[in-house]
């Protein structure tokens, strides 16, 4: 289970501890919907995230957000400069996007989570290079921008939710990242 990284600025510690609580802390290790919503607000995507949780046509809003996500990630990947050897990685990310969206639309959240984690890992490498695979990656990104650092902290900690099954918390946790990357 993930441990709160000691490099997270103090003003964000409470919200990170609520999102991915440590086991044995006397609380559930699965994030609550309130914790996910609070983290969305911290990342600056609270209203976008909220529109996917309630309203008259949540499914339509989700499909629209997934479309924005796909377009934005495609743009990010296409505009990312990489060495010739990493061009195949760009294609991998682009190839995974339609599968991820299909899994989300089919409400196969456990499968979607696994695909999303791969997309995030590959995207981090495309954006930050080999630094994304180092132990001090979060500290590095937090120095660049605290909000972007918090997002990548969240991305790394998502793997703690694999194997839960297709529970509603997976949908919420995934959509948090979708909203952020749709507006990145």
OpenMM code with the backbone's topology and positions (N, CA, C; nanometers):
from openmm import Vec3, app, unit

residues = "UNK UNK UNK UNK UNK UNK UNK UNK UNK UNK UNK UNK UNK UNK UNK UNK UNK UNK UNK UNK UNK UNK UNK UNK UNK UNK UNK UNK UNK UNK UNK UNK UNK UNK UNK UNK UNK UNK UNK UNK UNK UNK UNK UNK UNK UNK UNK UNK UNK UNK UNK UNK UNK UNK UNK UNK UNK UNK UNK UNK UNK UNK UNK UNK UNK UNK UNK UNK UNK UNK UNK UNK UNK UNK UNK UNK UNK UNK UNK UNK UNK UNK UNK UNK UNK UNK UNK UNK UNK UNK UNK UNK UNK UNK UNK UNK UNK UNK UNK UNK UNK UNK UNK UNK UNK UNK UNK UNK UNK UNK UNK UNK UNK UNK UNK UNK UNK UNK UNK UNK UNK UNK UNK UNK UNK UNK UNK UNK UNK UNK UNK UNK UNK UNK UNK UNK UNK UNK UNK UNK UNK UNK UNK UNK UNK UNK UNK UNK UNK UNK UNK UNK UNK UNK UNK UNK UNK UNK UNK UNK UNK UNK UNK UNK UNK UNK UNK UNK UNK UNK UNK UNK UNK UNK UNK UNK UNK UNK UNK UNK UNK UNK UNK UNK".split()
positions = [
    Vec3(0.0831, -0.1173, 0.0000),
    Vec3(0.0000, 0.0000, 0.0000),
    Vec3(0.0881, 0.1243, 0.0000),
    Vec3(0.0446, 0.2287, -0.0692),
    Vec3(0.1279, 0.3483, -0.0777),
    Vec3(0.1425, 0.4191, 0.0561),
    Vec3(0.2531, 0.4827, 0.0720),
    Vec3(0.2804, 0.5611, 0.1914),
    Vec3(0.2837, 0.7072, 0.1489),
    Vec3(0.2326, 0.7964, 0.2336),
    Vec3(0.2366, 0.9382, 0.2008),
    Vec3(0.3821, 0.9795, 0.1870),
    Vec3(0.4135, 1.0362, 0.0742),
    Vec3(0.5505, 1.0777, 0.0470),
    Vec3(0.5839, 1.1980, 0.1345),
    Vec3(0.7029, 1.1957, 0.1930),
    Vec3(0.7435, 1.3026, 0.2840),
    Vec3(0.7686, 1.4342, 0.2127),
    Vec3(0.7678, 1.4341, 0.0814),
    Vec3(0.7940, 1.5565, 0.0069),
    Vec3(0.6681, 1.6362, -0.0253),
    Vec3(0.5528, 1.5833, 0.0049),
    Vec3(0.4283, 1.6547, -0.0243),
    Vec3(0.4185, 1.7753, 0.0678),
    Vec3(0.3937, 1.8936, 0.0102),
    Vec3(0.3820, 2.0135, 0.0934),
    Vec3(0.2766, 1.9973, 0.2030),
    Vec3(0.3030, 2.0558, 0.3174),
    Vec3(0.2174, 2.0405, 0.4357),
    Vec3(0.0723, 2.0764, 0.4069),
    Vec3(0.0486, 2.1781, 0.3243),
    Vec3(-0.0895, 2.2202, 0.2991),
    Vec3(-0.1714, 2.1153, 0.2233),
    Vec3(-0.1031, 2.0154, 0.1651),
    Vec3(-0.1736, 1.9106, 0.0914),
    Vec3(-0.1757, 1.7764, 0.1644),
    Vec3(-0.1085, 1.7662, 0.2749),
    Vec3(-0.0983, 1.6376, 0.3445),
    Vec3(-0.2337, 1.5812, 0.3864),
    Vec3(-0.3202, 1.6632, 0.4416),
    Vec3(-0.4491, 1.6129, 0.4888),
    Vec3(-0.5298, 1.5527, 0.3741),
    Vec3(-0.5337, 1.6222, 0.2614),
    Vec3(-0.6128, 1.5727, 0.1493),
    Vec3(-0.5500, 1.4467, 0.0895),
    Vec3(-0.4170, 1.4368, 0.0876),
    Vec3(-0.3548, 1.3152, 0.0348),
    Vec3(-0.3741, 1.1975, 0.1295),
    Vec3(-0.3672, 1.2244, 0.2589),
    Vec3(-0.3892, 1.1175, 0.3566),
    Vec3(-0.5320, 1.0644, 0.3498),
    Vec3(-0.6258, 1.1507, 0.3170),
    Vec3(-0.7648, 1.1062, 0.3029),
    Vec3(-0.7867, 1.0287, 0.1739),
    Vec3(-0.7140, 1.0661, 0.0685),
    Vec3(-0.7358, 1.0004, -0.0610),
    Vec3(-0.6847, 0.8566, -0.0599),
    Vec3(-0.5616, 0.8378, -0.0154),
    Vec3(-0.5051, 0.7041, -0.0068),
    Vec3(-0.4554, 0.6823, 0.1351),
    Vec3(-0.5473, 0.6479, 0.2258),
    Vec3(-0.5080, 0.6287, 0.3662),
    Vec3(-0.4119, 0.5116, 0.3818),
    Vec3(-0.3242, 0.5235, 0.4782),
    Vec3(-0.2308, 0.4154, 0.5081),
    Vec3(-0.3057, 0.3029, 0.5783),
    Vec3(-0.2711, 0.1778, 0.5499),
    Vec3(-0.3357, 0.0669, 0.6196),
    Vec3(-0.3011, 0.0717, 0.7683),
    Vec3(-0.3955, 0.0327, 0.8486),
    Vec3(-0.3729, 0.0306, 0.9926),
    Vec3(-0.3899, 0.1658, 1.0583),
    Vec3(-0.4318, 0.2655, 0.9803),
    Vec3(-0.4505, 0.3997, 1.0354),
    Vec3(-0.5893, 0.4134, 1.0968),
    Vec3(-0.6581, 0.3015, 1.1123),
    Vec3(-0.7902, 0.3044, 1.1721),
    Vec3(-0.8982, 0.3455, 1.0739),
    Vec3(-0.8646, 0.3466, 0.9453),
    Vec3(-0.9639, 0.3842, 0.8458),
    Vec3(-0.9565, 0.2890, 0.7278),
    Vec3(-1.0561, 0.2951, 0.6452),
    Vec3(-1.0642, 0.2167, 0.5235),
    Vec3(-0.9474, 0.2558, 0.4321),
    Vec3(-0.8894, 0.1599, 0.3632),
    Vec3(-0.7794, 0.1909, 0.2719),
    Vec3(-0.8304, 0.2268, 0.1329),
    Vec3(-0.9603, 0.2188, 0.1132),
    Vec3(-1.0223, 0.2589, -0.0120),
    Vec3(-1.0675, 0.4036, 0.0049),
    Vec3(-1.0358, 0.4907, -0.0912),
    Vec3(-1.0751, 0.6309, -0.0755),
    Vec3(-1.2268, 0.6470, -0.0761),
    Vec3(-1.2748, 0.7383, 0.0043),
    Vec3(-1.4177, 0.7682, 0.0063),
    Vec3(-1.4500, 0.8632, -0.1080),
    Vec3(-1.5767, 0.8709, -0.1434),
    Vec3(-1.6167, 0.9635, -0.2493),
    Vec3(-1.5897, 1.1077, -0.2079),
    Vec3(-1.6039, 1.1384, -0.0791),
    Vec3(-1.5733, 1.2734, -0.0303),
    Vec3(-1.4259, 1.3060, -0.0473),
    Vec3(-1.3382, 1.2094, -0.0198),
    Vec3(-1.1941, 1.2312, -0.0335),
    Vec3(-1.1569, 1.2533, -0.1799),
    Vec3(-1.2188, 1.1777, -0.2698),
    Vec3(-1.1918, 1.1936, -0.4127),
    Vec3(-1.2395, 1.3306, -0.4586),
    Vec3(-1.3571, 1.3704, -0.4142),
    Vec3(-1.4113, 1.5011, -0.4508),
    Vec3(-1.3225, 1.6147, -0.3986),
    Vec3(-1.2750, 1.6013, -0.2754),
    Vec3(-1.1871, 1.7027, -0.2183),
    Vec3(-1.0555, 1.7103, -0.2970),
    Vec3(-1.0023, 1.5966, -0.3367),
    Vec3(-0.8782, 1.5958, -0.4138),
    Vec3(-0.9009, 1.6589, -0.5515),
    Vec3(-1.0163, 1.6348, -0.6120),
    Vec3(-1.0495, 1.6976, -0.7404),
    Vec3(-1.0486, 1.8500, -0.7267),
    Vec3(-1.1062, 1.9000, -0.6184),
    Vec3(-1.1045, 2.0454, -0.5942),
    Vec3(-0.9609, 2.0948, -0.5766),
    Vec3(-0.8797, 2.0195, -0.5052),
    Vec3(-0.7395, 2.0573, -0.4840),
    Vec3(-0.6653, 2.0653, -0.6170),
    Vec3(-0.6945, 1.9738, -0.7081),
    Vec3(-0.6303, 1.9742, -0.8396),
    Vec3(-0.6883, 2.0810, -0.9327),
    Vec3(-0.7976, 2.1440, -0.8904),
    Vec3(-0.8580, 2.2482, -0.9727),
    Vec3(-0.9595, 2.1988, -1.0733),
    Vec3(-1.0063, 2.0750, -1.0566),
    Vec3(-1.1051, 2.0192, -1.1495),
    Vec3(-1.2323, 1.9771, -1.0764),
    Vec3(-1.2618, 2.0433, -0.9674),
    Vec3(-1.3772, 2.0062, -0.8859),
    Vec3(-1.5096, 2.0160, -0.9581),
    Vec3(-1.5307, 2.1234, -1.0333),
    Vec3(-1.6602, 2.1382, -1.1012),
    Vec3(-1.6741, 2.0386, -1.2154),
    Vec3(-1.5650, 2.0154, -1.2897),
    Vec3(-1.5696, 1.9167, -1.3980),
    Vec3(-1.5965, 1.7774, -1.3422),
    Vec3(-1.5265, 1.7442, -1.2360),
    Vec3(-1.5450, 1.6147, -1.1722),
    Vec3(-1.6879, 1.6024, -1.1173),
    Vec3(-1.7353, 1.7072, -1.0521),
    Vec3(-1.8702, 1.7056, -0.9950),
    Vec3(-1.9772, 1.6816, -1.0995),
    Vec3(-1.9578, 1.7353, -1.2206),
    Vec3(-2.0574, 1.7163, -1.3268),
    Vec3(-2.0668, 1.5712, -1.3712),
    Vec3(-1.9639, 1.4925, -1.3404),
    Vec3(-1.9646, 1.3506, -1.3780),
    Vec3(-2.0243, 1.2626, -1.2683),
    Vec3(-2.0529, 1.3216, -1.1541),
    Vec3(-2.1046, 1.2460, -1.0402),
    Vec3(-2.2540, 1.2639, -1.0191),
    Vec3(-2.3057, 1.3756, -1.0657),
    Vec3(-2.4482, 1.4012, -1.0443),
    Vec3(-2.5021, 1.4845, -1.1581),
    Vec3(-2.6301, 1.4817, -1.1737),
    Vec3(-2.6930, 1.5577, -1.2807),
    Vec3(-2.7881, 1.4699, -1.3582),
    Vec3(-2.8507, 1.5322, -1.4562),
    Vec3(-2.9521, 1.4613, -1.5329),
    Vec3(-2.8929, 1.3570, -1.6270),
    Vec3(-2.7807, 1.3883, -1.6883),
    Vec3(-2.7252, 1.2957, -1.7862),
    Vec3(-2.5764, 1.2716, -1.7603),
    Vec3(-2.5494, 1.1989, -1.6548),
    Vec3(-2.4120, 1.1701, -1.6149),
    Vec3(-2.3398, 1.0905, -1.7236),
    Vec3(-2.4086, 0.9962, -1.7870),
    Vec3(-2.3453, 0.9148, -1.8910),
    Vec3(-2.3015, 1.0007, -2.0096),
    Vec3(-2.3859, 1.0944, -2.0493),
    Vec3(-2.3508, 1.1845, -2.1596),
    Vec3(-2.2317, 1.2726, -2.1207),
    Vec3(-2.2356, 1.3261, -2.0003),
    Vec3(-2.1253, 1.4106, -1.9521),
    Vec3(-1.9954, 1.3301, -1.9452),
    Vec3(-2.0047, 1.2055, -1.9034),
    Vec3(-1.8860, 1.1194, -1.8951),
    Vec3(-1.8296, 1.0922, -2.0340),
    Vec3(-1.9169, 1.0615, -2.1294),
    Vec3(-1.8703, 1.0379, -2.2671),
    Vec3(-1.8017, 1.1622, -2.3234),
    Vec3(-1.8591, 1.2780, -2.2964),
    Vec3(-1.7982, 1.4041, -2.3429),
    Vec3(-1.6610, 1.4244, -2.2792),
    Vec3(-1.6528, 1.4002, -2.1483),
    Vec3(-1.5252, 1.4182, -2.0780),
    Vec3(-1.4214, 1.3189, -2.1298),
    Vec3(-1.4622, 1.1958, -2.1557),
    Vec3(-1.3694, 1.0971, -2.2114),
    Vec3(-1.3207, 1.1410, -2.3493),
    Vec3(-1.4071, 1.2047, -2.4272),
    Vec3(-1.3669, 1.2587, -2.5573),
    Vec3(-1.2641, 1.3701, -2.5423),
    Vec3(-1.2875, 1.4605, -2.4480),
    Vec3(-1.1907, 1.5682, -2.4212),
    Vec3(-1.0575, 1.5094, -2.3737),
    Vec3(-1.0672, 1.4110, -2.2867),
    Vec3(-0.9474, 1.3429, -2.2357),
    Vec3(-0.8679, 1.2837, -2.3511),
    Vec3(-0.9353, 1.2093, -2.4356),
    Vec3(-0.8668, 1.1447, -2.5481),
    Vec3(-0.7996, 1.2480, -2.6374),
    Vec3(-0.8728, 1.3530, -2.6727),
    Vec3(-0.8161, 1.4569, -2.7592),
    Vec3(-0.6940, 1.5222, -2.6952),
    Vec3(-0.7036, 1.5533, -2.5671),
    Vec3(-0.5937, 1.6217, -2.4996),
    Vec3(-0.4714, 1.5312, -2.4848),
    Vec3(-0.4937, 1.4060, -2.4496),
    Vec3(-0.3802, 1.3130, -2.4378),
    Vec3(-0.3162, 1.2909, -2.5749),
    Vec3(-0.3973, 1.2785, -2.6783),
    Vec3(-0.3407, 1.2643, -2.8123),
    Vec3(-0.2541, 1.3849, -2.8479),
    Vec3(-0.3028, 1.5051, -2.8190),
    Vec3(-0.2237, 1.6262, -2.8443),
    Vec3(-0.0941, 1.6267, -2.7639),
    Vec3(-0.1043, 1.5918, -2.6360),
    Vec3(0.0155, 1.5862, -2.5512),
    Vec3(0.1192, 1.4901, -2.6089),
    Vec3(0.0726, 1.3731, -2.6468),
    Vec3(0.1631, 1.2704, -2.6987),
    Vec3(0.2244, 1.3153, -2.8311),
    Vec3(0.1430, 1.3703, -2.9206),
    Vec3(0.1934, 1.4119, -3.0509),
    Vec3(0.2915, 1.5280, -3.0402),
    Vec3(0.2736, 1.6146, -2.9430),
    Vec3(0.3609, 1.7318, -2.9276),
    Vec3(0.4854, 1.7015, -2.8439),
    Vec3(0.4913, 1.5841, -2.7851),
    Vec3(0.6047, 1.5472, -2.7006),
    Vec3(0.7223, 1.5062, -2.7876),
    Vec3(0.8363, 1.5688, -2.7609),
    Vec3(0.9582, 1.5332, -2.8327),
    Vec3(1.0236, 1.4172, -2.7611),
    Vec3(1.0550, 1.3136, -2.8364),
    Vec3(1.1243, 1.1982, -2.7788),
    Vec3(1.2333, 1.1528, -2.8755),
    Vec3(1.3249, 1.0750, -2.8221),
    Vec3(1.4274, 1.0122, -2.9050),
    Vec3(1.3600, 0.9152, -3.0019),
    Vec3(1.4244, 0.8883, -3.1109),
    Vec3(1.3722, 0.7961, -3.2124),
    Vec3(1.3329, 0.6615, -3.1505),
    Vec3(1.4126, 0.6153, -3.0553),
    Vec3(1.3865, 0.4858, -2.9910),
    Vec3(1.2555, 0.4849, -2.9118),
    Vec3(1.2069, 0.6021, -2.8718),
    Vec3(1.0840, 0.6093, -2.7914),
    Vec3(0.9592, 0.6394, -2.8735),
    Vec3(0.9724, 0.6483, -3.0048),
    Vec3(0.8563, 0.6744, -3.0903),
    Vec3(0.7510, 0.5646, -3.0738),
    Vec3(0.7959, 0.4408, -3.0560),
    Vec3(0.7013, 0.3296, -3.0389),
    Vec3(0.6173, 0.3473, -2.9131),
    Vec3(0.6749, 0.4086, -2.8105),
    Vec3(0.6003, 0.4328, -2.6871),
    Vec3(0.4854, 0.5306, -2.7117),
    Vec3(0.5086, 0.6302, -2.7935),
    Vec3(0.4022, 0.7241, -2.8289),
    Vec3(0.2853, 0.6485, -2.8931),
    Vec3(0.3190, 0.5586, -2.9842),
    Vec3(0.2154, 0.4801, -3.0518),
    Vec3(0.1411, 0.3901, -2.9533),
    Vec3(0.2131, 0.3336, -2.8576),
    Vec3(0.1504, 0.2485, -2.7558),
    Vec3(0.0428, 0.3257, -2.6791),
    Vec3(0.0789, 0.4466, -2.6377),
    Vec3(-0.0170, 0.5287, -2.5630),
    Vec3(-0.1388, 0.5571, -2.6495),
    Vec3(-0.1158, 0.5986, -2.7719),
    Vec3(-0.2266, 0.6303, -2.8622),
    Vec3(-0.3126, 0.5078, -2.8899),
    Vec3(-0.2510, 0.3911, -2.8993),
    Vec3(-0.3257, 0.2672, -2.9230),
    Vec3(-0.4088, 0.2265, -2.8017),
    Vec3(-0.3631, 0.2590, -2.6815),
    Vec3(-0.4354, 0.2210, -2.5591),
    Vec3(-0.5601, 0.3069, -2.5353),
    Vec3(-0.5595, 0.4294, -2.5829),
    Vec3(-0.6700, 0.5220, -2.5539),
    Vec3(-0.8077, 0.4679, -2.5918),
    Vec3(-0.8280, 0.4168, -2.7143),
    Vec3(-0.9623, 0.3666, -2.7475),
    Vec3(-1.0067, 0.2494, -2.6598),
    Vec3(-0.9124, 0.1621, -2.6227),
    Vec3(-0.9468, 0.0497, -2.5349),
    Vec3(-0.9899, 0.0999, -2.3976),
    Vec3(-0.9165, 0.1965, -2.3469),
    Vec3(-0.9518, 0.2545, -2.2173),
    Vec3(-1.0927, 0.3140, -2.2218),
    Vec3(-1.1223, 0.3892, -2.3251),
    Vec3(-1.2543, 0.4526, -2.3359),
    Vec3(-1.3639, 0.3467, -2.3497),
    Vec3(-1.3377, 0.2427, -2.4269),
    Vec3(-1.4347, 0.1330, -2.4395),
    Vec3(-1.4601, 0.0672, -2.3041),
    Vec3(-1.3533, 0.0429, -2.2277),
    Vec3(-1.3681, -0.0204, -2.0960),
    Vec3(-1.4485, 0.0700, -2.0015),
    Vec3(-1.4249, 0.1990, -2.0072),
    Vec3(-1.5009, 0.2921, -1.9232),
    Vec3(-1.6481, 0.2926, -1.9632),
    Vec3(-1.6745, 0.3004, -2.0915),
    Vec3(-1.8125, 0.3028, -2.1392),
    Vec3(-1.8848, 0.1718, -2.1098),
    Vec3(-1.8120, 0.0610, -2.1079),
    Vec3(-1.8702, -0.0693, -2.0763),
    Vec3(-1.8789, -0.0918, -1.9249),
    Vec3(-1.8335, 0.0068, -1.8479),
    Vec3(-1.8366, 0.0032, -1.7017),
    Vec3(-1.7513, -0.1115, -1.6458),
    Vec3(-1.6442, -0.1437, -1.7161),
    Vec3(-1.5473, -0.2444, -1.6723),
    Vec3(-1.4335, -0.1694, -1.6028),
    Vec3(-1.4613, -0.1186, -1.4850),
    Vec3(-1.3709, -0.0261, -1.4193),
    Vec3(-1.2413, -0.0911, -1.3722),
    Vec3(-1.2446, -0.2166, -1.3349),
    Vec3(-1.1215, -0.2841, -1.2935),
    Vec3(-1.0251, -0.2940, -1.4118),
    Vec3(-1.0770, -0.3330, -1.5281),
    Vec3(-0.9934, -0.3389, -1.6485),
    Vec3(-0.9505, -0.1997, -1.6909),
    Vec3(-1.0419, -0.1041, -1.6831),
    Vec3(-1.0108, 0.0342, -1.7222),
    Vec3(-0.9001, 0.0914, -1.6339),
    Vec3(-0.9040, 0.0582, -1.5054),
    Vec3(-0.8009, 0.1072, -1.4137),
    Vec3(-0.6631, 0.0576, -1.4565),
    Vec3(-0.6529, -0.0683, -1.4893),
    Vec3(-0.5242, -0.1249, -1.5317),
    Vec3(-0.4734, -0.0576, -1.6596),
    Vec3(-0.5631, -0.0347, -1.7538),
    Vec3(-0.5249, 0.0328, -1.8772),
    Vec3(-0.4857, 0.1775, -1.8491),
    Vec3(-0.5607, 0.2440, -1.7621),
    Vec3(-0.5331, 0.3831, -1.7275),
    Vec3(-0.3965, 0.3964, -1.6602),
    Vec3(-0.3654, 0.3045, -1.5732),
    Vec3(-0.2344, 0.3068, -1.5058),
    Vec3(-0.1223, 0.2951, -1.6091),
    Vec3(-0.1379, 0.2066, -1.7071),
    Vec3(-0.0363, 0.1939, -1.8121),
    Vec3(-0.0233, 0.3235, -1.8926),
    Vec3(-0.1368, 0.3827, -1.9267),
    Vec3(-0.1344, 0.5093, -1.9999),
    Vec3(-0.0603, 0.6150, -1.9187),
    Vec3(-0.0900, 0.6231, -1.7898),
    Vec3(-0.0257, 0.7237, -1.7047),
    Vec3(0.1247, 0.6994, -1.6929),
    Vec3(0.1655, 0.5746, -1.6785),
    Vec3(0.3088, 0.5438, -1.6692),
    Vec3(0.3812, 0.5825, -1.7980),
    Vec3(0.3208, 0.5480, -1.9094),
    Vec3(0.3825, 0.5790, -2.0380),
    Vec3(0.3820, 0.7289, -2.0650),
    Vec3(0.2747, 0.7953, -2.0280),
    Vec3(0.2660, 0.9402, -2.0457),
    Vec3(0.3697, 1.0118, -1.9585),
    Vec3(0.3862, 0.9653, -1.8359),
    Vec3(0.4878, 1.0244, -1.7476),
    Vec3(0.6263, 1.0117, -1.8102),
    Vec3(0.6551, 0.8973, -1.8687),
    Vec3(0.7852, 0.8790, -1.9328),
    Vec3(0.8007, 0.9731, -2.0521),
    Vec3(0.6956, 0.9873, -2.1309),
    Vec3(0.7030, 1.0770, -2.2461),
    Vec3(0.7225, 1.2224, -2.2036),
    Vec3(0.6601, 1.2611, -2.0936),
    Vec3(0.6695, 1.4003, -2.0481),
    Vec3(0.7967, 1.4294, -1.9697),
    Vec3(0.8408, 1.3329, -1.8873),
    Vec3(0.9523, 1.3574, -1.7953),
    Vec3(1.0751, 1.2709, -1.8200),
    Vec3(1.0669, 1.1806, -1.9159),
    Vec3(1.1809, 1.0960, -1.9476),
    Vec3(1.2108, 0.9962, -1.8374),
    Vec3(1.3365, 0.9573, -1.8308),
    Vec3(1.3803, 0.8560, -1.7345),
    Vec3(1.3569, 0.8986, -1.5900),
    Vec3(1.3457, 1.0279, -1.5651),
    Vec3(1.3184, 1.0780, -1.4296),
    Vec3(1.1890, 1.0174, -1.3740),
    Vec3(1.0932, 0.9872, -1.4614),
    Vec3(0.9648, 0.9327, -1.4168),
    Vec3(0.9771, 0.7942, -1.3533),
    Vec3(1.0896, 0.7294, -1.3726),
    Vec3(1.1095, 0.5952, -1.3177),
    Vec3(1.2029, 0.5940, -1.1979),
    Vec3(1.2408, 0.7118, -1.1527),
    Vec3(1.3309, 0.7214, -1.0381),
    Vec3(1.2522, 0.7370, -0.9089),
    Vec3(1.3145, 0.7006, -0.7998),
    Vec3(1.2496, 0.7052, -0.6684),
    Vec3(1.2098, 0.8462, -0.6280),
    Vec3(1.2814, 0.9473, -0.6755),
    Vec3(1.2509, 1.0853, -0.6361),
    Vec3(1.1644, 1.1588, -0.7392),
    Vec3(1.0938, 1.0837, -0.8227),
    Vec3(1.0104, 1.1448, -0.9270),
    Vec3(0.9090, 1.2439, -0.8697),
    Vec3(0.8374, 1.2044, -0.7665),
    Vec3(0.7346, 1.2938, -0.7112),
    Vec3(0.7984, 1.4216, -0.6580),
    Vec3(0.9076, 1.4092, -0.5879),
    Vec3(0.9771, 1.5281, -0.5374),
    Vec3(1.0175, 1.6192, -0.6538),
    Vec3(1.0680, 1.5605, -0.7599),
    Vec3(1.1086, 1.6348, -0.8795),
    Vec3(0.9902, 1.7132, -0.9376),
    Vec3(0.8775, 1.6459, -0.9560),
    Vec3(0.7617, 1.7113, -1.0171),
    Vec3(0.6998, 1.8136, -0.9212),
    Vec3(0.6989, 1.7840, -0.7928),
    Vec3(0.6463, 1.8809, -0.6963),
    Vec3(0.7260, 2.0113, -0.6997),
    Vec3(0.8551, 2.0017, -0.7261),
    Vec3(0.9369, 2.1237, -0.7364),
    Vec3(0.9009, 2.2027, -0.8617),
    Vec3(0.8656, 2.1329, -0.9662),
    Vec3(0.8260, 2.2004, -1.0909),
    Vec3(0.6929, 2.2716, -1.0703),
    Vec3(0.5946, 2.1978, -1.0192),
    Vec3(0.4610, 2.2531, -0.9957),
    Vec3(0.3908, 2.1637, -0.8942),
    Vec3(0.3494, 2.2188, -0.7795),
    Vec3(0.2868, 2.1354, -0.6753),
    Vec3(0.1597, 2.0627, -0.7211),
    Vec3(0.0772, 2.1278, -0.8018),
    Vec3(-0.0469, 2.0621, -0.8453),
    Vec3(-0.0162, 1.9479, -0.9410),
    Vec3(0.0739, 1.9696, -1.0338),
    Vec3(0.1123, 1.8617, -1.1255),
    Vec3(0.1793, 1.7491, -1.0468),
    Vec3(0.2579, 1.7851, -0.9479),
    Vec3(0.3202, 1.6838, -0.8615),
    Vec3(0.2167, 1.6022, -0.7870),
    Vec3(0.1127, 1.6688, -0.7359),
    Vec3(0.0057, 1.5956, -0.6676),
    Vec3(-0.0658, 1.5007, -0.7628),
    Vec3(-0.0845, 1.5449, -0.8868),
    Vec3(-0.1488, 1.4570, -0.9840),
    Vec3(-0.0656, 1.3312, -1.0061),
    Vec3(0.0651, 1.3465, -1.0236),
    Vec3(0.1487, 1.2279, -1.0478),
    Vec3(0.1604, 1.1426, -0.9233),
    Vec3(0.1526, 1.2037, -0.8056),
    Vec3(0.1468, 1.1258, -0.6807),
    Vec3(0.0212, 1.0383, -0.6833),
    Vec3(-0.0927, 1.0991, -0.7205),
    Vec3(-0.2191, 1.0257, -0.7330),
    Vec3(-0.2027, 0.9123, -0.8340),
    Vec3(-0.1410, 0.9418, -0.9502),
    Vec3(-0.1250, 0.8421, -1.0559),
    Vec3(-0.0471, 0.7203, -1.0061),
    Vec3(0.0586, 0.7460, -0.9316),
    Vec3(0.1392, 0.6362, -0.8776),
    Vec3(0.0590, 0.5539, -0.7766),
    Vec3(-0.0223, 0.6193, -0.6974),
    Vec3(-0.0987, 0.5507, -0.5927),
    Vec3(-0.2230, 0.4786, -0.6436),
    Vec3(-0.2634, 0.5038, -0.7672),
    Vec3(-0.3809, 0.4349, -0.8223),
    Vec3(-0.3665, 0.2836, -0.8214),
    Vec3(-0.2463, 0.2357, -0.8350),
    Vec3(-0.2260, 0.0904, -0.8402),
    Vec3(-0.2738, 0.0214, -0.7122),
    Vec3(-0.2862, 0.0967, -0.6028),
    Vec3(-0.3359, 0.0370, -0.4780),
    Vec3(-0.4830, -0.0036, -0.4881),
    Vec3(-0.5507, 0.0429, -0.5925),
    Vec3(-0.6933, 0.0112, -0.6092),
    Vec3(-0.7179, -0.1068, -0.7020),
    Vec3(-0.6127, -0.1627, -0.7617),
    Vec3(-0.6337, -0.2762, -0.8517),
    Vec3(-0.6825, -0.3966, -0.7726),
    Vec3(-0.7673, -0.4713, -0.8360),
    Vec3(-0.8189, -0.5918, -0.7734),
    Vec3(-0.9420, -0.5710, -0.6873),
    Vec3(-0.9935, -0.4499, -0.6805),
    Vec3(-1.1141, -0.4248, -0.6002),
    Vec3(-1.2398, -0.4766, -0.6682),
    Vec3(-1.2323, -0.4965, -0.7990),
    Vec3(-1.3518, -0.5315, -0.8745),
    Vec3(-1.4104, -0.4046, -0.9335),
    Vec3(-1.5233, -0.4172, -0.9983),
    Vec3(-1.5846, -0.3024, -1.0651),
    Vec3(-1.6734, -0.2233, -0.9694),
    Vec3(-1.6123, -0.1675, -0.8690),
    Vec3(-1.6874, -0.0912, -0.7693),
    Vec3(-1.6939, 0.0551, -0.8094),
    Vec3(-1.7950, 0.1260, -0.7617),
    Vec3(-1.8115, 0.2673, -0.7976),
    Vec3(-1.6909, 0.3550, -0.7639),
    Vec3(-1.6161, 0.3210, -0.6603),
    Vec3(-1.5008, 0.4032, -0.6239),
    Vec3(-1.3957, 0.4019, -0.7360),
    Vec3(-1.3856, 0.2934, -0.8102),
    Vec3(-1.2907, 0.2887, -0.9212),
    Vec3(-1.3300, 0.3888, -1.0289),
    Vec3(-1.4583, 0.3939, -1.0597),
    Vec3(-1.5068, 0.4907, -1.1590),
    Vec3(-1.4692, 0.6313, -1.1155),
    Vec3(-1.4967, 0.6627, -0.9912),
    Vec3(-1.4684, 0.7966, -0.9397),
    Vec3(-1.3189, 0.8276, -0.9412),
    Vec3(-1.2381, 0.7321, -0.8970),
    Vec3(-1.0934, 0.7530, -0.8920),
    Vec3(-1.0354, 0.7710, -1.0320),
    Vec3(-1.0843, 0.6938, -1.1273),
    Vec3(-1.0368, 0.7064, -1.2650),
    Vec3(-1.0809, 0.8396, -1.3243),
    Vec3(-1.2074, 0.8743, -1.3044),
    Vec3(-1.2583, 0.9985, -1.3623),
    Vec3(-1.1885, 1.1220, -1.3076),
    Vec3(-1.1384, 1.1134, -1.1864),
    Vec3(-1.0587, 1.2228, -1.1316),
    Vec3(-0.9388, 1.2501, -1.2224),
    Vec3(-0.8669, 1.1451, -1.2591),
    Vec3(-0.7520, 1.1594, -1.3484),
    Vec3(-0.7903, 1.2007, -1.4891),
    Vec3(-0.9018, 1.1482, -1.5360),
    Vec3(-0.9507, 1.1847, -1.6696),
    Vec3(-0.9785, 1.3351, -1.6741),
    Vec3(-1.0462, 1.3860, -1.5717),
    Vec3(-1.0772, 1.5295, -1.5666),
    Vec3(-0.9501, 1.6135, -1.5670),
    Vec3(-0.8526, 1.5712, -1.4873),
    Vec3(-0.7286, 1.6490, -1.4798),
    Vec3(-0.6574, 1.6510, -1.6154),
    Vec3(-0.6439, 1.5360, -1.6770),
    Vec3(-0.5727, 1.5308, -1.8042),
    Vec3(-0.6528, 1.5946, -1.9173),
    Vec3(-0.7837, 1.5949, -1.9061),
    Vec3(-0.8660, 1.6629, -2.0059),
    Vec3(-0.8446, 1.8136, -2.0028),
    Vec3(-0.8045, 1.8639, -1.8875),
    Vec3(-0.7839, 2.0085, -1.8752),
    Vec3(-0.6358, 2.0462, -1.8647),
    Vec3(-0.5461, 1.9506, -1.8755),
    Vec3(-0.4020, 1.9710, -1.8602),
    Vec3(-0.3462, 2.0543, -1.9744),
] * unit.nanometer
topology = app.Topology()
chain = topology.addChain("A")
for resn in residues:
    res = topology.addResidue(resn, chain)
    for name in ("N", "CA", "C"):
        topology.addAtom(name, app.Element.getBySymbol(name[0]), res)
